[in-house]
Amino acid sequence: MKQSLDLNEARTLIEMIDKIADVWTKAGGPQATRMPRRSAPEPSAAASRRDRRKEHGAGPAPGRLDRRRRARPPPAVGEIVLARDPRARERFVIKRVAAVSERACTLLGDHPEESTDSRQFGPVALADVVGRAVFRYAPRGASAASRAVGKMATWGRPVHALRCRA
Amino acid sequence: MNAGSTAQTIRNRLRHCDLPCGIYDPEQARIEAESCYKTIEKYNSSSDEHFRARAILVKEERAELAKHHIDVLWSDYFKPEHVQKHPEITELAGTPRSRPRR
């Protein structure tokens, strides 16, 4: 037993509001108190970002981690970074930077025989590098290790816990 | 549109700012009314009773808002001189709809 609602009342309401709007316009309308509408955004900026997302399909929504992508300097060789896993972009990996080119970098784990890294998933786009390690909890001591540039300072001594700043 | 029980919930709702900021636009009410219209359409074309229950709820809520915005126009925007010049406005917007009874 399915009943329907009457659309007429709603239609009447809309028509009535339109009549009110007519009077409102005659009475001076917005009285120039409204701020001018910002002109339609150039198709380049906001729209193209949306388009790009559409093209890339159901990728993860650009979150807090992606926002400052442009402004960051590229990672340095030897630094430990947080990056999107190219195989599954909603996942993040923490790896040491082994080489940096113009648009991508090679990421290697500190534990060559255990790590899954650029040897498997290839270079990672710099845009996907979303953070860098700034503090190491463990192992304690050898604090220079996480900052060491150009060498795998903790090989054989995996870094257990890192705080990454995105 | 029947105010029904939603009239109770709207009683404590804050009104359009009474500074007054001077920004009054019937578009506000129109959007709510269009929302009512579409919601009723969706209600009629659905056979999911839960969806229909939600549609009713949204319809009532939007209807209250539409009435509220009309009331604000009437009480805050239109001045006696407007009523004098366009007496039809009393008929259109002047009838109290969601004004809570004190």
Interface residues (C-beta under 8 A of the other chain):
Chain A: K2 S4 L5 D6 L7 E9 A10 R11 L13 I14 M16 I17 D18 K19 I20 A21 V23 W24 K26 A27 P30 Q31 T33 R34
Chain B: M1 C21 G22 I23 Y24 D25 P26 E27 A29 R30 A33 E34 C36 Y37 I40 E41 Y43 N44 S47 K59 A63 A66 I70 L73 Y77 F78 H82 K85 H86 E88 I89 L92 A93
